[in-house]
């Protein structure tokens, strides 16, 4: 059974930092790009960051560029999201996703985690 399990969410004050982790299991993830997306109450799910499998190419949403860092450890099948200088508008459920095809959007990812809540207080 394929699973993506997020952890590391919680409550943090504005300006603080959190590190999210996503552990993937149940199959080989060779070739899979990984991403973090988030959904705040009343909002659509939005892209945060992604990372390719082989060379670790990354991309970020404009709203997090310079403050969030995505990384992965392929030996551990784990992807991370280090978040700095958090703002209250970052409050959301953060989801981990994996996809094999670069042609699909992240909303069409092959696998999804259950999400982890991040709450940033002002």
BADODO-764443 format. One line per 8 residues: number of its first residue (from 0); their letters; for each residue x, y, z of C-alpha. Coordinates in nm, 4 decimals, always signed. Example, Ala and Ser with C-alpha at 12.3 -4.5 7.8 and 13.67 -1.06 7.14 Angstrom:
# BADODO-764443
0	as	+1.2300/-0.4500/+0.7800  +1.3670/-0.1060/+0.7140
***
This chain:
# BADODO-764443
0	xxxxxxxx	+0.0000/+0.0000/+0.0000  +0.1454/+0.3315/-0.1080  +0.1559/+0.5914/+0.1654  +0.2761/+0.9470/+0.1965  +0.2832/+1.0477/+0.5613  +0.3390/+1.4096/+0.6565  +0.4647/+1.5257/+0.9931  +0.6046/+1.8357/+1.1583
8	xxxxxxxx	+0.3064/+2.0646/+1.1482  +0.1930/+2.2630/+1.4473  +0.1375/+2.6054/+1.5952  +0.4061/+2.8697/+1.5551  +0.4222/+3.2440/+1.6030  +0.4640/+3.4744/+1.3082  +0.8277/+3.4995/+1.2148  +0.9008/+3.1510/+1.3371
16	xxxxxxxx	+1.0105/+2.8371/+1.1562  +0.8829/+2.4856/+1.1024  +1.0145/+2.1851/+0.9175  +0.7704/+1.9486/+0.7526  +0.8576/+1.5947/+0.6525  +0.6882/+1.3539/+0.4147  +0.7827/+0.9872/+0.4277  +0.6864/+0.7822/+0.1232
24	xxxxxxxx	+0.6490/+0.4050/+0.1297  +0.4836/+0.1138/-0.0433  +0.6599/+0.1317/-0.3805  +0.9679/+0.2629/-0.5511  +0.9624/+0.6384/-0.5969  +1.2465/+0.6413/-0.8455  +1.1650/+0.9061/-1.1025  +0.8867/+1.0660/-0.9016
32	xxxxxxxx	+0.8851/+1.4384/-0.8494  +0.7608/+1.5455/-0.5082  +0.5787/+1.8561/-0.4000  +0.4149/+2.0410/-0.1168  +0.0778/+2.2036/-0.1652  -0.1450/+2.3723/+0.0887  -0.5078/+2.4527/+0.1411  -0.6399/+2.7181/+0.3738
40	xxxxxxxx	-1.0029/+2.7200/+0.4884  -1.2272/+2.8498/+0.2148  -0.9467/+2.8535/-0.0390  -0.8449/+2.6262/-0.3198  -0.5424/+2.4062/-0.2823  -0.2315/+2.5870/-0.4011  +0.1165/+2.4903/-0.5042  +0.3970/+2.5677/-0.2611
48	xxxxxxxx	+0.7129/+2.3978/-0.3904  +0.8342/+2.0961/-0.5824  +1.1535/+1.9043/-0.6413  +1.2604/+1.6673/-0.9167  +1.3841/+1.3172/-0.8442  +1.7237/+1.2971/-1.0022  +1.8913/+1.6370/-1.0020  +1.6858/+1.7988/-0.7309
56	xxxxxxxx	+1.5611/+2.0861/-0.9439  +1.3253/+2.2984/-0.7364  +1.0540/+2.5532/-0.7958  +0.8537/+2.7673/-0.5569  +0.5413/+2.9725/-0.5409  +0.6214/+3.3435/-0.5458  +0.4676/+3.3835/-0.2012  +0.7256/+3.1549/-0.0390
64	xxxxxxxx	+1.0362/+3.2122/-0.2485  +1.3306/+3.3005/-0.0307  +1.1664/+3.1765/+0.2878  +1.0815/+2.8098/+0.2197  +1.3249/+2.5400/+0.1113  +1.2241/+2.2023/-0.0299  +1.4677/+1.9133/-0.0204  +1.4616/+1.5362/-0.0472
72	xxxxxxxx	+1.6544/+1.2328/+0.0665  +1.6007/+0.9657/-0.1965  +1.7643/+0.6977/+0.0161  +1.4969/+0.7582/+0.2789  +1.2121/+0.8314/+0.0348  +1.1528/+1.1494/+0.2297  +1.0898/+1.5064/+0.1232  +1.1175/+1.8072/+0.3514
80	xxxxxxxx	+0.9877/+2.1612/+0.3593  +1.1819/+2.4012/+0.5752  +0.9739/+2.7094/+0.6386  +1.1209/+3.0324/+0.7757  +0.9767/+3.3748/+0.8524  +0.6295/+3.2298/+0.8650  +0.3344/+3.4617/+0.8179  -0.0245/+3.4146/+0.9399
88	xxxxxxxx	-0.1369/+3.3700/+0.5788  +0.0684/+3.0502/+0.5670  -0.1897/+2.8887/+0.7942  -0.3209/+2.5872/+0.6046  -0.3179/+2.2127/+0.5764  +0.0013/+2.1162/+0.3975  -0.0060/+1.8171/+0.1674  +0.2719/+1.6122/+0.0204
96	xxxxxxxx	+0.2260/+1.4775/-0.3320  +0.4170/+1.2612/-0.5774  +0.3907/+1.2305/-0.9542  +0.5816/+1.0500/-1.2245  +0.4727/+1.2571/-1.5195  +0.5979/+1.6076/-1.5798  +0.3026/+1.6632/-1.8121  +0.0433/+1.6524/-1.5369
104	xxxxxxxx	-0.0366/+1.9338/-1.3020  +0.0148/+1.8800/-0.9338  -0.3589/+1.8592/-0.8864  -0.3347/+1.5396/-1.0913  -0.0590/+1.3887/-0.8793  -0.0414/+1.0124/-0.8503  -0.0205/+0.9998/-0.4723  -0.1209/+1.2264/-0.1854
112	xxxxxxxx	-0.0626/+1.2414/+0.1853  -0.3324/+1.3096/+0.4423  -0.1957/+1.6514/+0.5268  -0.0521/+1.8226/+0.8311  -0.1905/+2.1391/+0.9871  +0.0284/+2.4466/+1.0092  -0.1062/+2.7373/+1.2115  +0.0789/+3.0668/+1.2301
120	xx	-0.0389/+3.3048/+1.4998  -0.0009/+3.6790/+1.4671
***
